[in-house]
Amino acid sequence: MRAYLASSIGVACTAALVLPLSLPSGAVASPQAPVPHPAVSRAAAPRTVPSAGATTPAVAGSTRSLPLTTLATDRASGAASVQGLARRDVQPFSLLGVVWDNADDELNGTVQVRTRATGTHVWSGWLDLETHNQEHGADLGTEERSAATVHGSTAPLWVGNSDGVELRVRAVEEAGPKGPARPLLPRGLRLELVDPGGEPPAAMPAYGPQAGRPGSPSDTPDTPAVPGTVPGTAGTPVEEERMPVAMTAGDAASSAVNADLAELGATEITAQSKAQTEADLADQVGFAKPYIGARPRIITRKGWGADESLRERKFGYTKSVRAAFVHHSATGNNYTCAQAPSVLRGIYRYHVLSSGWRDIGYNFAIDKCGNIYEGRAGGVAKPVMGAHTLGFNTNSVGIAVLGTYSSTKPPAAATTAIAKLTAWKLGLYGVNPRGKSTLTSGGSNKYKKGTKVALNSISGHRDGFVTDCPGSRLYEKLGTTRTTSAKYQGR
């Protein structure tokens, strides 16, 4: 099995370039007709609309591909060292990313983009895309990973309503036995432009206690939508984290009587889960007295407007849920909570149509206002197999906070939502949020395939893979999140 290396970005290029990176200032390329997006299909699992009763109202949207061209070559090797697109007009979009043919290929370089807000003549500054390459996605050797539709991809980036784009992908020099060398860029590089479509026509259906539509308590981006700024690095700071959070009287009552919450999901604990070995449950509370947090309000796929005709019809399950992996979506923080369903629809289309996955990779998503969204289809209480933490998708659940939290502090509403969601979800399977769980690696750049790893029951993505995800500022909050989650379970 090939070795997986962490992506390297930000290394300066020193080899001579023989072509300009972009057109002169003020010049705009003629609009380029996008290549029709290839149909995403799998013979073993055709993508069709689910059975009656699960159909989602159609929400118009689109995904368009623009093949990259050579902007510069390395004088020593003659290979393309910079690929991209000159500044151009395009059809409206709100989210973008770069994909390439082979999911096993590394993009050893930097990816930067500039966009123009719809109806304006002002361009943003250069924005960086995370080239996370291998850290997300289905585990090696699985049917989903092995499908011919799967491609390599950067993280998607939310840029808001835009109708102009400029892009450059630059290979970086790496040390080699014969001195610095510039690796080849992956084959088939192309820019994906995603229009997430409009909002669902009806109010947002949700599981659990009802609440208002997304937009409360804070419905403003934590970085102003000003051209030239990089989302998540400037602007008004987000709400100060205040953990642990005191439970309300209702939360305390729910925890005190959690044994009566079977109708809210405890019945989803399968006979197989109950038969877990005593060693596996040594640090857990027995099923005779379940510690299950109250089921939080979860906005359904129908609520955020998922087009069910895009994903595979069949569902994938694992045996149990032994741990939760927390992620950030790395899509930037320049969104309002009212826009969160659009961001989620954009990620969904990018994961399925651009990256070639069977469905959105995350099991759940949480926006900056603490709204919780159903992610991958199959049942929010069930052990749905996700594609979020390469090597550790089995017996785990993936929770993504929408945004980028490497240098931006996550809002208290978001971390509180993680605590409430994990208190319920992990509680269904007898897991103590403050405990440890042993998972077997399916292969990553941190743990070889077959390695048994004792992980925190609430872990960050970086605990299973060498990556920045979920961002340093979110990762540092996980300790208090574990404590708060356990309190919501009544421990």
N, C-alpha and C positions, 0 to 999 in steps of 0.2 A: 504494500500500500504506500502510495506516495506520501512524502512528508508534507505537512501543512505548515506554512510559514505565515507569521503575522504580516499584514500589509505594512509597507513603509511608505510614508508620505512626507512631503515637505523637504526633500533633499534637493539642493540646487543642482541644476544641470550645467556641466562645464564644457561638454563637447561642442564643437562649432556647428552652428545651424546655417543652412543655406537658403531657407525660405522664410518669409515673415510669418509671425504668429497670427496676424489678423489684418484686415483691411485698414487703410489709413483712417484716422479719426474722422468721423462724420460720414464715411462711405457705408452704404448699406447694400448687401447682396440682394439680387433679385429673389423673390419668394421661390422656394424650392418645393416642388410637390412631394409630399411625404410618401414613402413606400407603403403600400397597403399592408396593414399588420397581418402577419401570418396567423392562420386559424390555429387555435390551441385545441388539440384533440388527442385522445388516447384510445386505442382500439379496445383495451380491456375495460375502460370505464368512460363511456361517452358522457359528455357534458350536456345535461338536459335539465329542464325545470323540474324541481321536486314535485312530489305528489300533491294532490289537492289539499288545501289547508295550510300548506307551507309556502305558497307562492308569494313572492314579494312584488309590490307594485313596481312596474318598470320605471327606472330612473335613467334618463338619457345620459350618455357619457361616451367617451371615445379614447382610444390609445393609438398614437401615430409614431412611426419609426422613421428616423432620418439617419442614413448611413454616414459615418464620418469620413472625411477626406484627409489626405496628408497635407499638413501645414509646414512641416520641416523634416529634414532627414539628417541622420548622423553622418558626418563627412567620412568617418573612418570605415563604417560598415555599410553605408548606403541604405540602412533600414530606416523606416519612419520613426522618428523620435518624438514627434508631436502630431497628433491627429485632432481633428475638431471640425467646427463649422464657423465660417465667417458670419458676422452679424447679419441677421435676416428677419423678415417678417414671416410669421407663421400663424396658423389658426389658433384661436384662444386655448389656453391650457392653464393648469394651476399647480401641477406636480410634475417633476421630471426625474430622470435617472439615466444611467448609462449601462447597457448590457453588452455581452459578447457571447460568441458561439458556445464555447466549452466551459462548463461550470468548474472543471478541474484546473483551468488556467488561472494564474495569478495576474492581477493588474498591479504591477510594481511601478507605481507612478502617482501622479496627482491629477485630479479632475476638478476643473474650475468652470464656472458658468456665469454669464451675465444675462439678465432678463430685463424686459421693458414692460411696465405695467400697462394693461389694456387702455387704449385711448389717450396715452401720453407720449411724449417724445424724450422722456428722461430714462436713462439706463441705470441699472444698479451697478454697484462695484462688483468685483469678482467674488463669487461665493464658492466655498469648498464643499465638495461632496465626499462623504466617507466612503472609502474604497474597501469596505470590510470584507469583500470577497467571500471567504469560506465560512465565516463565523456563524452565519444564519443558514437556515435551510434544513432539509430532511437529512437524516443520518445516512452515512455511507452504507451501500448495500441494500437499502430499502427500495421498494418499488417506486416510490415517489422520486427519490434521488436519481434512480437509474433511467427514468423516462427520457425519451428523446427530446422532449420539449424543454427540459431544464437548461438554463443558461447561467453564465456568470453575471453578476450584477453589482453595482454600487448600491449604497443606501439611497432611497428616494429622497428628494428635497421638495418641501412645500414652498412655493414662491408666490402664491396668490394669483389672481386673474392677470394673465400676461399674454401678449401677442407678438413678442420679439425675443430672440435668443441668440447667444454667441457662446461657443464652447471650445475648450482646449483640454486635451488629455496628453500629458507629458510624461514620458518614461524617465526614470531616475537612474543615476549611475549606482552600481553596486560593486563592492570589492570582489575580485576574482583572483585565481592563481596567476594570471598574467597581467594583473593590474585592474583598474576600474573598467567596467564594461556596462554598456547600456542594454538591458534586456529588451527583447522584442515585446511590443504591445500585443495583447491578445487579438486573435482574428475575429473579424465580424463586429467591430465596435460600432455601436449605433446609439443615438439619443432617443429616448422614449419620452414623448410628451403626452401627459394624461389630463384629460378633462373629466373630472369626477361626476359631472352632471348636476342636476338640480336636486333640491330636497324632496323627500318623500311627500306625497300629497296629504297624508294623514298625520295625526299626532303620534309621537314616538311610543310604540308599545314597549313595555318593560316587564321583566320579572320582578317580583318582590314589591316592597312599599313604593307607592307612587310619589313622584316629585315633579317639579317643574321641568321645562325643557332646558337643555344645556344653555348656560349663560349666566349661571349664578354659582358662587358669589361674585366672581370677577370675570367679566366678559371683555377684557381688553388684552391685546397681545403684550407680552412683557418686553418686546422690542418693537419700537414704532416701525410702521411700514414705510420707511424712508429710503429711496434709492441710494445705494452706496454704503448701506450699513449691512453688517453680517448678523443674521438672526442669532440671538442668544449671547451676544458679546457686549451689547450696550443697551442703553435705554433704562426704563423704570424697572427696578429690581422686583422680582416676584415676591409674594407673601412670605414672611419669615416663618420658618418651620417651628412648630411648638409641640414637640413630642416629649413624653407620651401625652396623648390627648385624653382628657378626662371623659369617661363614658357618661352618656346621658342616662336618665332614669330608665328610659325605654331600652337602651342597650344593656344596662345592668339586669333589668328584668328578663330580657331575652336570654342572657347568659345564664341566669339563675335557673331557668326552666328549659335549658337547651335539650334536655332529654325528651321534651315534648315537640321538638322541631322535626320529627321524622318526616312529616308530610312536606317539609320544605327541602328535602333532598337526602336525608339519611337513608332512605330506602334504596338510593342509588348505590349504596355500598354493597358490592356483589358478594356472593358466597365465596368467590375466589379471594377477594380482599380480606374476608373474615378469617380465611385459612392461612394468612401470613404466618411465618414461623415466629416463635417466641423471641428468637434473637433479633428479628427485624423489628419487633414491637417492644423491645426491652425498655426503651425510654419513652414509650407512648402509654396513654391511658387505655385500658381495655374497652372493648365495645359495649360491655355491660353498662357502663356509665359514660356515654359519649360526651365529649366536649366539642360542641358544634356552635359556632357563632351564628347569629341571626343572618338569614339570607339577605344580602343587600339588594338594592334596586339595580337591575341590569338592563340596559337598553338593548333590545333584541336586534338581530340582523335586519329584520323588517323595519325596525325603528330607525336605523341609520341608513337604510336604503340599499342594502346589498342586492345586487343583481344575481339571483340564484342560478341563472342560466350559464354563468361564467365558470363556476366551480365544477369539480367532479361530483357526480350524483351520489356515489357511495361515500361512506364515512370510514374513518380509520380509528381504531381504539387500541389502547394499551391496557395492561392488567389492572393498574392501580394509579394513584397519584401519591407519590412519596415526598415530593419537593416542588417548590415554586421557584422559577427563575424570573427575576425582574430585569427588564430591558428599558432602554429609551429607544424611540423610533428613529432618532437621528435625523428627523425631517425638519428641524429648526423650530423655533418658538414663536415665529411670526404668524400666529393664527389666533383667532378668538374662539371661545368655547362654542359659540354658535356655528363656527366653521368646522368644528371637530368631526361631525359626520362626513363632511366633504373630504377632509384629510383622510379619514378612514376608508372611504370609498376609493380614493386615489391610491392608497397603499394596497388595498385589495386588488385593484386592477393591475397594479405594478407587479405584485407577487404572482398573480395568476397568468396574465397575458404577456408580461414582459420577462419575468424570471422563470415562468413555466411550472409553478408549483400547483398542487391540486386545489388549494384554497389559500386564504390569507394565512400567514405563518403563525401568528400569535393566537392563543386561546382567548385572551381578553385584552382590551385596551382601556386606558384611563386617560382622560384629558386633564388639563391644568386646573379645572374647576372641580375635579373629583367625580365626574360622571363616569360610570363603568359601562363598557360596551361588550356585548358578546362578539367573540372573534370567530375562530374556525368553527364551522358547523358540526353538529353531532350531538348537542345537548350540553347545557352549561354545567350540569351536575355530574356528567359522565366523564370517564378518563379518555378524552379525545386526544389522539396523537397529533401533536403540533409540529411545526418546522421552525423552531426559534433558537435552539441551542444545539449546535452541531455536536453530536456525540452523546447528548443527554436528553433527547426528546422522549425516550421511553420512561414511563412512570413519572412524568413531570408535567407541570402546567406552565405556560409562558404568559407573562403579563407585561405588556408594553405601556409605558407612560409616553403619551404623544409629546414629542419635543426633543430637545438636545440638552443634556444636563452635565456636560463636561465641565463647564465653568459657570453655569447658571444654576442657582439653588432651586430645587423643585418646590412647588407650592405645598403648604401643609395639607390642603384639600386632597392633593394627589396621593401623598404618602398615607394619609388617613384612609383613603379608599383602598390602597394596597392592603392595609392592616385588616379592614373589614372583609374584603374579598377573600384573603387567605385564611382568615379565621373560620369562614364558612366552608370554602372549598377544601382546605386541608383537613378541617374537622370531619368532613364526610368520610374520610379515609383513616381516621384515628391518628392524625399527625399533630404533634405539638409544634407550633411555630417557633418555639425557643429550643427545640431539640435538633438532633442530627438524623439524617437519613442516608442510607447507603445506596448508591446507584452504580450501575455497571456502564462504563464508557463504551460507546459505539465507535470511538476513534475521533480524536481531535488533536490540535497542536499542543495540548497541555497534558492529556492522558491517552495512552495507547489503548487500542481496542481491547476490551476484556478486563481492564483495570477496574477494581472495585474502589469507589471513592466515597468517603464519609463527608457529606456536605451539610451545611446548614439547611434546615427545612425551608427557609426563605433565603435563597442565594441570589447573587448578582450573576449576570451572564459571564463576567470575567472569572467567576469561580470554576467554570467548566471549560473555558477557552481563553487564550491570551488575546485580550481585546480591551478597549476602553469602555465598552458597553457594560453597565447602563449609564456611564458617565460618572466621574469622581464625586460630583456633588450629590447625586442620587444614591450612589453606592454607600456613601458615608452615613446615610440615614437608615440603612437597613437594620442596624442594631436596635434602635428604638422602635422601628416598625415591628420587629419580631416580638418585642415585649408588649406592645400595644395589641398586636394580633392575638397573643395568648390571653390577654385580659378580656378581649371580646369573646373568647371561647369560655370564659368563666374560670380560668386557671389562676 
